[in-house]
Amino acid sequence: METFPVINFEKLNGEERKATMNRIKDACENWGFFELVNHGISHEFLDTLERLTKEHYRKCMEQRFKELVATKALERVQTEVNDMDWESTFYLRHLPESNISEIPDLTDEYRKVMKEFSLKLEKLAEELLDLLCENLGLQKGYLKKVFYGSKGPTFGTKVSNYPPCPKPDLIKGLRAHTDAGGIILLFQDDKVSGLQLLKDGQWIDVPPMRHSIVINLGDQLEVITNGKYKSVEHRVIAQTDGTRMSLASFYNPGSDAVIYPAPALVEAEEKNQVYPKFVFEDYMKLYAGLKFQAKEPRFEAMKAVQPNGNLGPIATA
């Protein structure tokens, strides 16, 4: 079996840069996922973030989840549940405007650490987008410029905990889906597993590695690369033991960003433009109701949507 791709980010600065770039290229083309180590965010900082996230869940979220389970009688289900997930979650918006100060029950320390975390991940996301540009033969900054729209990118973190589940065969932690947006950066529990991706018809575990950041590509990068890179279906399997922590941060296009295949890639590949041109906000409206369905009909449906934005060129490569 192929080994899940792990990228040592430090090696981009030395003699192994070319080999490391090739590993990133292979991961983007054949996996849609890879795991980053030595990414520049200190282990001490990530340990603090993990401690605060788990403390917040125990103090503020755990009892609410138990009450939800009791209300829905989920512990007594006899048939597979397809309309909800076994997860406790809340969402933090960072860009274009932060909502961290509005979220109740967060300690001052947790707010401060989360703000710092978002800045570190924003920088890392933009570095990664430029590495993708380099591998794709696009001008440096092309992807960031496409994502920018008129107000800058949208960026936020979904904070999730997946508690022990008595019937993991009947309910998923998170049902299978592809991510709608751009590039996703995940800091996950290193002791409790559960994240899987679909590759060549087989579900493969994404290995929990301490202090790593898991990267995956969203639907928008599939469109911009005209299918050279693919967003990949993934899911979370509920576990009978342990609570799995997940902080998934989504660096996405701005709401009015116009998304379409990069002309340079369409020409270089000598392929037809097989993906539509649309405004990101329109795609998200469609995705909201179809998240857990196949992505291809979403792309097809966008061909019929009349974009409400300026469809002039966003960037050149």
NORPEPE-V704255 format. One line per field, one symbol per residue. psi: psi as a letter, one per 20 degrees, with the letter a starting at -180 (. if undefined). burial: I if it has 16 or more other C-alpha atoms within 10 Angstrom, else O. A space follows every 10 residues. Layout:
psi: ???
burial: ???
This chain:
psi: qqpppppohh iijbhjgghg hhhgggghhi hjqrpprlii pqhgghgggg ghghgggghh hghgghhggg gikhijqirp pjjrqmqpqr pppgqhpqjh iiprjprhgg gghhggghgg hgggghgghh hggghikqpp igghgghhbi jrrqprpooq pnrpphmiii pqgpqprqph ceppoporpi hoahpqqopl jqpppopppp jrpppqprhh hgghjkigqq qpprrppqqh pqppqpnopo orqqhjpppr pphhhgghil qqoiqrprpg hhghgghhij gkrqhghggg hhhipoqjao krphqq.
burial: OOOOIIIIIO OOOOOOOOOI IOIIIIIIOI IIIIIIIOIO IOOOOIOOII OIIIOIIOOO IIOOIOOOOO OOOIOOOOOO OOOOIIIIOO IIIIIOOOOI OOOOOIOOOI OOIIOOIIOO IIOIIIOOII IIIIOOOIOO IIIIIIIIIO OIIIIIIIII IIIIIIIOOO IIIIIIIIII IIIIIIIIIO OIIIIIIIOO OOOIIIIIIO IIIIIIIIII IIIIIIIIII IIIIIIIIIO OOIIIIIIII IIIIIIIIII IIIIIIOOOO OOIOIIIIII IIIOOOIOOO IIOOIOOIIO OIOOOOIOIO OOOIOOO
